[in-house]
Amino acid sequence: MNKNRNKVAAMMMVAAITVSSVAMPVEAAVSSVESVGIESGNNVYEEGDIDLRKDIPDSRFREVIIEEARNKNIQISKDGIIKKEDIEKFKSFKYAENVDEQINLSGIEKFTGLEWLWIDYLGNSSLDLSNNTNLKMIRLRGNSCLEEINLSGIKTLETLEINTTNMKSLDLSTNTGLKQLQLLGDTSELKKGLGYLKLNENIKLDSYVPNEAQNTTVLVDNEKDKQIDLAKEFPGINPDDVILDPNQGVTKEGSIIKWDKVPKNPIRYTYRTQGKENGTLLYVRLYIEDSYGITEGVVINEKNFPDKEFRKYLCSSNFIAYDNGIDIQNFKEGDIIPAEVLRKIKNIDISGNKKIEDLTGIKYFKNLQMLNCNDNKIKNINVSENKELKGLDCNNNRLKTLDVSNNHNLIKLDCSSNLIYDLKISTDSSITSLNCNRNELSSIDTSNLKNLKNLGCGENNLKNLNLKELTKLESLYCASNDLESLDLLSLKNLKNLNCSSNKLSLLDLSENINLVSLGCSFNTKLNELDLSNNTKLTTLDCNNNNIEDIDLKNNNDLVSLYLTSNKLKSVKNLHLEKKENLEELRLEYNNISEDINLENNLKLEYLSVENNKNLKNINLSKNENLKKFSIRGTKIGKLELNEFVELDYPMIENEIYIDIDKNNKSIDLKEFNINKDDIVKGRFSLIYPEKGVKVNGTKLEWDDEIDKIYYTCNCGGKYDRCYMAVRLIINGDEEERPNPDKPINPDQGGGSGGGTTTPDQKPDQKPDEKPNKPVNISARIMGKNRYETAAKIADELVKNNVSYNSVILVNSDKSMADGLSAASLSGKKNAPILLVKKDSIPAEAMAKIEKAKNVYIIGGEGAISKNVENQLKGKNITRISGKDRYETSSKIASMLGGYKMAFIVNGAKGEADAMSVSSVAAKYGAPILLTNGKTSTHPVKEGVTYYVIGGRSVVSNQLADKYNADRIAGVDRYSTNRKVIDEFYYDSKKVYFAKGDTLVDALTASLLAKDNGMVLVSKNANHKKLEGKEAVQVGGMDFEISFE
């Protein structure tokens, strides 16, 4: 066809020169009759003539007609008129050469002399050729839209090749001259094709090429019918000629095919056509599809789909394109979604919309298999009519009840992070994965969950959990409940268990021999644990329990071992010498005093022995893969590292508390394994030397009273680059010292519990392996203490063109209570937050206060005394304080005036939550309203958008409902913080980050970070929010920031 078009174009140029005077248009096909070399005919239209412009609407068909006229030298007038005496001269039409556009043959019935028709890519859904009685050969091949064709009365037809992909029946009973028949089909359309073929009883075909197997689909409402009528589906079919294949679970009575259970495979039958001697057979695969009663379309309007945002989705490309195989234009409001489309929709994904509240109308998609509607504001959902549903993800909504008892095909259900107190599941459930973490469930009926492999029911109100019937269970997350006992003896396939933050005093794991990962931290009554049968363990998290000794002689596959905050005095029974695969070891906050030898743990990358206050020696001489470790709060004053070690951060810090008689003015460095050779060869040196401190042999001596001494000591490592920086605290305040008997969980917070190693771990997810590449830090703002860091933040504000004449003073020494609410005032007044002590102002803070006129003191005289006020002469002083932290926050809110946003947090348990939104509060002047988590005296203001920060265990649903507040909460403080960043700083290219356990640096940086957000970090937290951004560190870090 392209060749012909090029030829036409060339001839047009010649014709334009030679006979331009007779040029005439033929609409949208060619520009003139002369362009195809045809003589101009009679231009007067008479009855029986053909007017190409009126009778042949398709431009491609007009091209085919004109091409035939040129080849046969048939006259067409300059206005496109074919005279009736010339019509019989058209004998053949062909449209089959490298074409990719469909052709419509409307008007073909006028060409009664036609004998030969070859058309690929036919665009007609219906074609009537009964008037073309001289046809001998018909080829309708290629992609076809043809659903029905009328060939009646064409007795001359000898050859028929036809694509029957979209046809259900083909009647050739009057075509008595038929000799060759070929049935074609589109192999990609597996469920389309003929179910019935009728031939004249007196013909015998010379050649019959059937499609390998004709496929056709019949829609049946299986709620009402369990049968089909072939006579109704294929009018004219002879039931006696239908031969069913055996053993299909179906029967035939006359034209009716019946079944008890819907056939999963197609019904196969052979049909004997009426050809001579019944020699022509049609092999049929009949697919039965459930129509679900959908016989009509549904209008996209408010009546059928009340939620505006849901209607927007239905009118978007996502609705059609999402894995549904529908190739049509987007719908618009008021359009009808056809029944055929409703039946084809198997997947709907409206996750992350954040605005959808109502899913009314979901019932129309009765063939729906996967519904993902997480991260919205949905309060109830009815999927009782979506019986084909296999997957439902509705996490992070506002559901209080959920009924999936009618969804017998459901395999995966994620309804986590809702308010659900009532969950109903089918009695013959197929569910293999259930995640109902972070809800209000007080019980779960597991009797119907015998296929379950993964169960997440953590962070609910469960006091009992019956698991005896769940013998297929492989992963269980039940952390942060009120469980006092847990029977796991029948769970022999269990691989991953996290039962942290419960009230367990006993944990019998003797039958769980396939266990790979165990998290049982924060069961403070748990004082012993027998793991002798759990030889496959690779991860063990026993942080914050009451364990004095644990025998791990049989657990030699361990990769990660966490025993922080227990009562271990010895590591002997840990059998570390056998743990050759160990990569991470955490023994912080114990009472270990004996030396630790790690020379066999050659794969060790991370080590922390912090706050074992009597630990003096640790052997790291063979650990060449070590990347980072922490020894703060021990008596270790010197280390010798392997010569190949390259630490992520070459400085190792320690803080050693020493009690000596005040009359004694010396310390012997031998106590810290520092010898004279270290001093002579310069491996030891004083830094920040105190007045009068000097080195004498291996002793440090002084005359005046001192409270601290700083020194460094080279530790070796690759190129001798590693060194220790030690601060000796002389007779330090006991209250400031780390307490190994006090359980800690630096990774916990946000009021939602979970002291696990991987707090965001899903039931079927293994704990984190090891961190990837460190983040690129563009700048660091840090001083030698928190006071200097806050002062440097004030300097940074000035560098960023933020001038200030006001400052805010907060005492963070004992508590952050008063400071929690200060961020919003800082933003409103453009005032940096500086840190002071109760009775004095550090020099670093005073240097910044001197530049200001106005000073706001947060808290009463119990926090910041009159002595501080007396040092602020000449300043305009405003003290904001109440009888408690709650009233103080209320007074700050009153000072802010007409705010449009406010945050509800728990003033006793939600320090980290308040710090997560401190930068947002500063940006919008939005008060952080402190409550006790259950009640609040803060008035509900009209026009204010309220947010609850933290889980339901710290701020109740009733309190959230009082303020009609959106809740932002994660499983821990870091997860909550990430969600805050997603909500308010999702497109920020820059971010600030600070330690999430101390929090004070996050508070003082709230004004600086107001436009970019503050990310809270810890060693184990997810740091993806820093990836690919300009990241600014605020305050010191004793670990390297890494991505999960």
N, C-alpha and C positions, 0 to 999 in steps of 0.2 A: 504493500500500500504506500509506503514511503517513496518507492521508485515511481509509482504512478503520480504521486503528488508533485514530485520533482519534474516529471514529464509535463504535467499540467501547467506548472509555473513557466516552463520554457515555451510551451505553445501559446500561453497567454501573451508573452512578449511579442511573438511573431504576429499573432492575430491583431494585437493593438496597432501594429504598423500597417498591415495589409487590409484589414476589413473593420477598422475601428468604428465605422459608421453604423454597423449593425450590432454593436455590443449591447447586451441586456442582462439585468441581474437575475440570478437564481439564489434566493435568500439563504445565506449562511453555508452554502455548499460550494459553489464556484461563482466567479464574478460575471461570467457570460457564457452563452452557448458556444460562441466561437472559441472559448478557452479550452474546450475539449474537441475542437475540430468538427463541429456539427453545423450543418446548414440551418439557417433560420427558417422555421416553419410558419404555418398559419398562426397568427397571433390572436384570433378570435376564439373564445371559449364557447363550446357547444355541449349540450347534454351528452354524457358518455365519455367526454374527454377527461383527462387527468391534469389537475392544476398542482404542480409540485409544491407550490408555496402553501396551499390550503390542504391538499389531500395527503401529503407526506410530511408530517411534523418534524421528524428526526433528520437533522442535517447529514448524519453519517449515511442514513438510508438514501437520501437524495444523491449523495456522492456515488453510491453503488449503482443507482439507476442511471445516472449520467454517464458513468464509466461503461455500462452495458450499451447505452445508446451510441456512444462513440465507437465501440467495437463492432456494432451491428449496423452502423450508419443510419440510425433511426433519427428522424427529425424531431427537435424540440424547439418551440417558438422562443422568441427573445424574452417573453414573460413567463417561460417555464411551462408551456402548455404542450401536452402530448395528446395528439388527436386519436379518437377512438379507433380509427382504421389502422393506427400504428401500434396500439397496445399489445395486440396478439404477437407482434414481432419480438417482444421481450421473452427470452427463453431461459435465461439463467441469471441468478444473483449470487455473488460470492463476497463474503466479508470474513477473511480468515488469514490474512498475512500480517503477522507480528503486531496485532492490534491489542490494546490494553483497555479499550473503552467499549462499554456495552452499546449495542445497537437496538433500536426499537423498530419493529416491522409494521407498525400501524399503517394501513393503506395497502398492504400487500395483496389483499383480496381482489383488488381491481385488476391485477395482472393475471388474467385468466389463462393466458397462453404459457405460463411458466411451467417448465419441465424439470428444472434442476435448481436446487436451493442448498447452498452451503454457508452456514452462518455460525461462527464461533462468537462467544461472549454475547449471547442474546439477552436483551434487557426486558423483554415482555414476561410478565407472570402468567399471562393467558394468551394463547395464540390460536386463531381460527383459520385453518387452511382449507376448509371444506369447499370453498368456492374455486380453489385452484385445482380443478379436477384433472388437469393434464400432467400433474407432477409425477415424475418417475423416480427421482432420487432426492432424498432429504437427509442433510447432515446438520444436526444441531449439537455441536460438540462444545468443548471448552467449558468455562464457568458459565453457569446458566441460572437465571431466576425463574425459569419455567416451572409452573405448578400444575397447569393443565393444558392440553392440546386437543383440538378437534380435527381429526383426519377422516371423518366419515365421508363416504361416497367417492373417495379417490381410488378407483379400481385400477388405475394405471401404475400406482405406486409399487415399485419393485424393491427398492433399497431404502432402509431407514436406520440411521445411526443417531441415537438421541441420548442426551444427558438427563437421567431421571432422578438426579439427586434430590430435587425438591418436589417430586411427583409421588403421589400415593398409588395411583392406578393409571393404566394405559389400555385404551380400548381400540383394538385394530380389527374388530370383527367384520367390518365392511371392506377392508382392504384385501380383496380377493386375489390381487396379482402379486402380493408380497412374496419375495424369494429370499431376501437377506435382511436379517435383523440383528442389530448390535445395541445392547443396553450399556450405557456408560454411567459412571458415578464419580463423585469427588471423594477420594479416599480420606480426606481430612474430616469429612462430615460423616462420622461413624454411625449416627443414628438417623440417617435420612435415606429414603429410597422407596422403590415400589413394594407394595404388598399384594398387588393384583395385576395380572396381565391377561387380556382376552384376545384370542386370535379367531379368525374364521375357521369353522370346523372342516372346511373342504380344502384348506391349503396345507402344503408340507414345505417347510422352509429348506432351501438348499444350504443356507448358512445361518446358524443361530449362535451368537456370542453373548451370553448373559454376563452381567456383572458377577464377580466371584461369589458374592452373596448380597442380595438386596437387603438393605436395612431400612426400617421405618419405625416411627415412634407413635405410640398411641397414649394419649393422656387419660388417666382414670383417677377418679376421686376415691382413693382407697378407704376413706372414712365410711363411704356409703356403698361402693361397688367393689366386688371382687371378681369381675368378669368384663369381657369385651364382646361386642357383637360385630363380627366380621362383615356382615351384610350392611350394617350401618356405617362402618368405617370405609368399606370398599364396595360401594353400590354395584351390583351386577355380578359379584363373586358367587361362584357355585360352591357351597360348603362341602359338597361331596368330593370335590377335587382338592380339598385341603388335607394334607397328610402330615400329622404332627410327628416330630421326632419323639422317640420313647424316653421315659425316665426324666421328665421335666417337672413333675409335680403339678401338671395342669391336665384338664380333661376337656373334651369337645362334645357338645351336644348340639347337633345341627350347626348353626352358624355361631354359637356361643362358646367361647373358651373361658373356663372357670379355674379359680385357684383358691386355696385357703390362706396361703401366705404369699405376700407379694413376691413375684419372681425377681431374684437379684440378677439373673442372667437373662438374655433375650430368649423369647419363645421361638423355637426354630420349627419351620414347617416348609414342606414342598408343595407347590401349587401346579397342578396339571392343567395347562391351558387347553383351549378347545381346538388346537391344531389337529390336522388329520392324524389318526392313530394315536392321539394324545402323546405325541413324541416330543413336545416342547415343555420343558419344566422350568419353573421359577423357584429358586431357593431363597427363602425369606428368613431374616432375623427380625423378630417383632419385639421392640423395646417397650416395656411398660413403664411409663413415668407417672408419678403421682401429680395430679393437677392441683391437689390441696384445695379443691373447690374454687380455684381461681379461674373464673371464666370471663371476668370483666376487669378492665383496668381501674386505676384509682387516681383521682385528681389530687395534684399537689396544691392543697389549700389549707387554710387554718382549721377547718372542720376535721379533716383527716389527719393532719400533722400540726397540732397546736403550737409546737415550739418553733419560733422563727428561725433559730440557728439550725435546727434539724432540717427545715425546708431549704435553707441555703445549701446545706450539704447535698440534698437530693438534686439540686440544680447545678451542682458543680461537676467538673470532670472527674473528681475523685470517686464519685458514686458509680459512674459508668466504668471507669478505667480500672478500678481496684480488683484485679484478678477475677473478673466476672465474664470475660469473653464477649462483651457486647460492643458492637461497632455501630453506634448511633450518635447523633448530636446531643449535646447537653440539653436537659429539660429546663424549662423556666416555670415560674410560678403560674399556676392555672392550667399547666399541661396535664395530660393524662399519661400516667405510666402504664403502658399496655400490659395485659395479662401475661403475654409471652415474656416480657422483661421481668415482671414480678417473679415469675417462675425461675428465671435464670439467675437472679441475684442470690449468690451463695456467701458473699463476704461483704460486710459493712464495717468500715473503720472510721470512726469519728473521734478517735483518741486525741487528747491534747487540745480539743477545741476550747475547753475551759468555760464555755458559756451555755452549753446545752443543759436544760433542766428537766425536760420531759421527752420521753421516747414513745409517746403515744403514736400509733401508726406502724410500729415495728411488726405488728401482727400480720400486716399485708405481705410480708416477705416470708412466706411459709416454707420456702426451700432453703432458708438461711442456715448456713453451717458454722460460720464464724462471725461473732459480733464483738468488736473491740470498741468500747466506749469509755475507756479510762480517762482520768483527769478532766472531769466535767463537774456539774453541780446537780446531778440527777438524784432525786429524792426517792423515787420508786420506779420499778421497771417490771413489766409483765411480759414474759417470754413463753407463756403457757401454750401459745399457738404456734410457736416456732419449734416444732417437734423434731426437725432434722438437725437442730443445733448441736454441734460437736465441741465448740469452744466458745466460752464467754469470759471476757476480760472487762470487768466493770470496777477496777480498783480506783481508789482515790476519788470517790464521789460522796454523796450524803445519804446513802441508803441506810435505812434502819431495819428493814426486813428484806429477805430475798427468798423467793419460792421457785425452785427449779425441779419440783417433784414431777412435773409433766414432761421433762426433757430427758427421756430415757436414753438418748444417744449421746448425751453430754460426756465428753472425755476429759476436758480440761476446764477448770473453773478458777478464776482469780478474782476474788471479791475483797481483797485486802484494802486497808486504809479507808474504811467506811465507819458507820455507826451501828452496824448490824448486831442485833441481840437475838434475832430469830432467823435461823437458816434451815430451810426445808429442802431435802434432796430426795430423788426418786428411790422407791423401794427396791428397784432392780437396777441400781446405778451402774453405769459403765465408766464412771470417773476414775482416771488413773492419777490425776494431779489436782490437788485442792490447795489453794492458798487463801486462807481467811485471816491472815495476820492483821493485827492492829484493828480490832473491832471491839464490840462489847459483849461477846459471847460468854455466857456462864456455863454452857454445856454444848457438846457436839455429839450427835447421834452417829456413831461410826458403824452401826450394825449393817448399814446398806452400802458400805464402802469397801467391800472385799477385794475389789480390783485396784485399790489405791496403791500407788508406788511412791508418791511424793505428797507429804502433808505438811502444810505450814499453818499452824494455829497459834503462833506466838503473839504476845502482847494483847491478850484478852483477859477475861476474869475467870479462867478455868481453875477449878479446885480438884476436879477429877478428870481423867482421860482414859477411856477404855480402848485399848489397842489390841486386845487378844485376837480378834478376828482378822486383823490386817496383816496377814502372813506374807503378803507380797511387798510390804512397805520397804523401801530402800532409803528414803530420806525423811527425817522428822525434825521440824523446827517448832518447838513448843516453849521457847524462852519467854521470860517476863509474864508469867502467870502466877497463880497461887498454889501450885502443885506441891503437895507434901510427900507424894509417893508416885512412882512410875514403874509399871510392870511392863518390861520389855522382853520377857523370856520367850515369847512366841515369835518374835521378830528376827528370825534367823537370817533374813536377807538384808537387814539394815546395814547401810554403809555410812550414812551421815546422820549425826545426832547433835542437836543443839538444845539443851535443856537449861540454859543459863538463867539466872535471875528468877529462881523459884525458891521453895522452902524445903528442898530435898535434904534429908539427913542420911539417906542410903540410896545407892545406885548400883543395882545388880546387872552387870554386863556380861555375865559368864556365858550366855548362850549367843551373844552377838559377835560371833567369831569373824564376820566379814566387815566389821566396823573399820572405816578408814579415817574418819574425822569425828572428833568428839569435842564438844564445847559444853562444859558444865560449870562455868564460872558463876560467881555471885550466888552460890548456895551456901550461905555462911554457917549452916549447921553440918555441912559435909566435912567430916574430919578424916575420912579414910576412903580409899578407892582401890579396888582390885582390878587390875587390867592384865592379869596374867594370861587370859585366853584371847586377848585382843591383839594378836601378833601382827595384824596388817595395818595398824594405826600409823598414819603419816602426819596427822595434825592432832595435837592435844592442847586444849585450852582449859586450864584449871585455875585461872586467876581468881583472886579474891574469895577464897574459901577458908577453911580452918584446918588445913592439912599440915600435920607436923612431919609426916614421912610418907613417901610413896615409892613403891618398888617397880621399876621399869626394866627389869632385867630381860623380859621377853619382848619388849617393844623396840626392836632395833631398826625398824624402818622409819622411825620418826624423822621428819624433815623440819617441822616446826613444833617447838615445845614452849608453852607459856605457863609459868607457875608463880606469877606476880602476886604479891600480897597474900601470902600464906604464913605458916609458922615453921618453915623449914630451917633446920639448924645445920644440916649436912646435905651434901650432894652425893654421898657415897652410894645410896640405893637408886640413884638415877642411872647409874652405870653408863655415864657419858662416854667412857672409853669404847663402848660398843656401838655408839650412835654415829656410824661413819657417813650417813647421809644427812646429818643434821646441818641445816642452813640458818636456822634462827633459834635463839635461846634467850628467854626472858625470865630472870629470877629476881626482879626488883622487889623491894620491901619484904624481905624475909629476915631471918636471924642467922644467916650463914656466916660462920667465922673461920672455918677451915679453908685451906688453900684449894683453888679450883684448877684442875689440870685438863686442858682441852687439846692436848697435842695430837690426839687421834681424830679430832673432828675437822678434817682438812677441808671440808666443803662449807664450813661456817662462814656466813657473810654478815650476820647481825647478832650482836650480843649486848644485853643490858643486865648489869648486876647492881643497879642503883640502890642506894639506901639499905645496904647490908652493912651497918655501921661498924662492925668489927672485922670485916673482910679486909685482909692486908695483901694477899698475893693471888695472882691469877696467871697461869702459864699460857701465853699466846705465841710462843716461839715458832710453832709449826703451821700456824693458821694464815697461809699466804693469800687466801681468798677473802679475808676480812675486809668489809667495806665501811662499816660504821659500828661503833659501840659506845656505851655510856657506863661510867663508873662513879657518877656523882654520889656523894653521901657515903662513901666507903673510906677505909683507911689506906687505900692504895695511893702511894705517893710517887711510884715509879713503875714504868712498864718497859719491857723489851719486846719489840715486835719483829715479826719475820722480815727478812731483808727484801722480800718481793711485795710486801703489802703496800697498796695504794689506797688509802682511805679517801672516801668522798669528801671528808672535811678533816684536814690533817691535824687540827688542834683538838686534843682530848682534855676536857675540863673536869675538875674535881673540886669538891669543897669539903674539907676535913675539919671536923670540930674536935678541939683539944682542950681538955681541962687540966690546968696546972696551977700550982700554988702561986699566989700573986707575988710572993717574994722571990719566986724563981724567975729569972730573966733570961732563960735560954731553952733551946730545944735541940735535941740531937737528931740530925737528919738520918742517922742509921735506922731510926724507928720506921722510916719510910723507904728503906733499902737503898738510900743514896749514900755512896761511899766517897772517900777522898779523891779517888781517881775521877769520878764524875765531876767533882768541883774543879780539880786541877786542869782537866782537859776541856772545860767549858761546856760540858753537857748540862750543867746546872747553873742557873743564874736567877737573881732576884729581879722582879719587875714591880713597878710602882713602889719602890723601896720606902718603907716607913722611916721616919726620922730616927736615927740612932741604931738601926738594925744593921748588923755586920756579920760576916761569915768568919768563923774561927775554927779551922780544921773542918770537922763535919758538923759543927754546932752553929746555930743561929743565936746571936746574943743581942741584947738591947738594954738600954738604961731606963728610958721612960716607959710608962704603961702604954701598951698597944693592944688592939683588938683583932688585927688581921695582918697576915703576911702573904704576899703573892710571889710565886716563883714558877719558873718553867724548867722542864727537864726533857732532853731529847730522848725519843723512844725508838729511834731507828727507822725501820720501814725502808721503802725504795728511795734511794738517794738520801737517806737520813732526813727525810722531810717531815716526819711525824714528831710531835712533841706534846708534852702535857703542860697544861696551865692549871696550877693548883693554888687555891686560896685556903690558907690555914686560918680558921676562926678560933681565936684564943678566948676561952671562957665565954662562948656565945650564949645568947638568950635561949633557954631551953625550948621556949614556945616556938621559936623560929626553926628549930631543927626538924628534919624529916622524921616521922614516926613510923617505924616499921610495923608496929602493931595496929595501925589504923588502915583499914582497907581503902584502897584508892582505885579509881577507874578513870584515868585521864581521857579515855575515848568515849565515856558515857556522858549523857546530858540530854537537854531538850525534853526532859520529862517523859520520855517514852521507853525508858528502860533499856535493857540489852547490853550487858557488859561483855559481849562476845568479841572475839578477835576480828570477825568480819560482820559488823552490825547490820549491814544491808544484804547479808547473804540470804538468798532464796532457798526454799526447801530442797530444790534439786541442784543447788549450786555448791561447788566445792569451795573451801576457804581460799583466800588469795594465795597464789603461789609466791612470787617475789616481785618487787617493784621493777618497773621499767626505767627508762632514762630519767635523770633528774631534770627538774624544770629550769628554764633560763630566768634568772632573777635580774631584773634591769636595775634595781637599786635597793639599798638597805638603809633603813632609818633605825638606828639603835644606839643606845648609850650604855654606859657601864652599869646602870641600874634603871629602874622604872621611872625615876624622877627625871633623869637626864634624857631618857627616851621621849617622855612627854614634852620636854623642853625642845628637843630637836624636831618634834612634830610641829610645834608652834613656829619654829624657824622655817620649816618646809612650807607652811601655809603662806608665809610672807614671800617665799620664792615663787609661789604659785599666784602671786598678786592678790592674796587675801589679807587685807590690812585689818587690824583689830584694835579696838580701844577698850575691850572688855575681856575678862578671863573668868573661868569657873574653877573653883577649888574643890577637890574631892579627896577624902582620906581613904585609901585602899589598903591600908596596912592590915586591918583586922577583918573587914568585910567590904563587899562591893555594894551593899544594900542601898545606900543613899545615892551612889553614883549611877545606878541602873537607869535612872530617869533623866540623867543630865544631858544625854546626847541631843534630845530635841531642843532643849534650851540653847545648847551650843550652836546648833544650826540657825535658830531664830535670832540669836544675838551676834552671830559670827564670832563666837568667843571660843578660843582653844581651852581644852580641859587640862589643868595642871594638877599634879599630885603633891599633897603636903602630908605632914604627920600631925598627930593630934595637937602637940604643943609647939611645933616648930615648922619653919618653912625651909626646905632644902635650898642651898644656894642656886642650884640649877633652875628651880621654879621661881625664886625671887628675881632672878635676872629678867625673866619674862614678865612678871607682875609689874615691875617698875615701868614697863612701856605702856601699861594700861591705865585708864581712868576709873573704870568700873570693875568691881570684884563681886562675884556671886559665890557665896559659900553654901555648899549643899550639905545639909544635916545639922543636927543640934550640937550643943557644946560637948556632949559626950563623944562626938566624932571629931570635931574641930573646935578646940577650946578658945576662950577669950584671949589667951596668949598670942594666938595667931592673928586675931583681929588687931591686937595692939601693935603688931609689926607692920600694919598696913595703913599707917598714918597718911592722910592726904588723899586717900582713895574713897570713892563712893561705894560703900559696902552694903550689900543686900544678902541677908541670910534667909535661905529657904529651908524650913524644917517643919516637921509635924511630930505628932506624938509617936509615930512609927513610920516605917518606910512607905506604907500605903498612903498615908496622909501627905507625906512629902511629895510623892508622885502626883497626887491630886493637886497640890498647890502649884507645882511646876506646870501642870496642864492648864490651870487657871491663868497663869502668866502668859501662856502662848496665845490665848485669844481665839480667834475664829479659825480653828484648824478643820481640815476636811478628812483627815485620816487619823486613826489611833490604833495602838497595839495593846492587846490584853495579854499579860504574861503572869506567871506565878512568881511572886516576889520572894518566895522562900526557896523554891526549887528551880526557878527558870532563869538564873543568871546568864547562862549561855544563850538561851533563847533571846533574851533582851539584847545581848551583844550582837547576835546575828542581824537584828534590825536596827542597830544603833546608827549605822550610816544612812539608812532610809529615813529614820526619825530626824536626823540632822538635815537631810535634804528637803524634807517637806514640813519641817517644824511640827512633826506628828508626835504627840505625847506617848510615852510608854507607861501604861497604867498598870501599876502593880496590884495584884489581888492575892487572896489565899488559895485561889484555884477553884473555889466552890461558890463563893459569894463575892459581891463587890458593891461598894457604895458609890462608885463613879456613875454619874448620871448618863443615860443614853441620850445622845444629842442627835437631833434631826439633821440630815444632810451629811453625816459623818460616816465614812466607810470604815468598819472595824475589822481587824484581823486578830485572830487568836494564834499565838505562836507557841507551839509545843503540843505534845500528845494529850490524849484524854486523861491520862493518869496524873497530869499536872494541872490542866484546865478542863473542867467538866463540860459535858455537852450542854447541861442546863445553863451554865454561864455563857457559853458560846451562843446559845439560842437567845439569851437575854439581849445580846447586842446584835443578833442576826449576823454574826461574824463568819467570815471565811477562815477556815483553819489551815495553817501552814505547819506541817509537822512531818518529821521523819523518824526513823528508828532510834536515832541518837542525835546529839547536838550537831554533829557534822553533816548528817543527812538533812536535818532541818535547815541548817545554814545553806546547803546547796539549793534547797527549794526556794529559799528567800532570794538567792542570786538569780534563779530562773525566773522568779516572779517580777523582780524589780530591775535587774541588770542583765537581762538575757542577751543584749546586743553590745555590751560594753567591751571595748578593745583593751582595757586596762583594769587591773584589779589589785587591791592591797590584801595582804594576808598576815595573820598573827596567830600565835599559839592559842589553841582552844581550851587549854586547861587552866592557865592563869588568867586570861581574859582582859587584864587591865590594859594591855597595849591596844586591844581592839576598841576599848572605850575611849582612850585618849585620842585615837586616830579617827573617830567617827566623823568629825567635821572634814578632815582631809580626804576621807574615802567616800564622801556623800554622793559624788557623781559616778563612782566606779564600783563601789561595793567592797565589803570586807569579808574575806574567806577565812574561816577558822580551820586550822590545820593541826594535825598530830602525825605521829609516825605511821599509824595504820589507817588513817582516814583516806577517803577517795579525794584525790587532788586534781581531778580532771578539769575543774573550773579554772585552774591556772594555765592549762595547756593552750599554747598558741597565743597567749596574751602577754602584754607588758605587765609583769608581776613585781610588785614592790613589797619587800619584807619589812614588817614593823616589829621591832623587838628582837631579842636573841632567840636562837633555836639550838637545841641540843640534838637535832637529828637533821638529816638531809631530806628535802622535799622530793618525793618521788610519786610517779603516777601508778595507779593500780594496774 
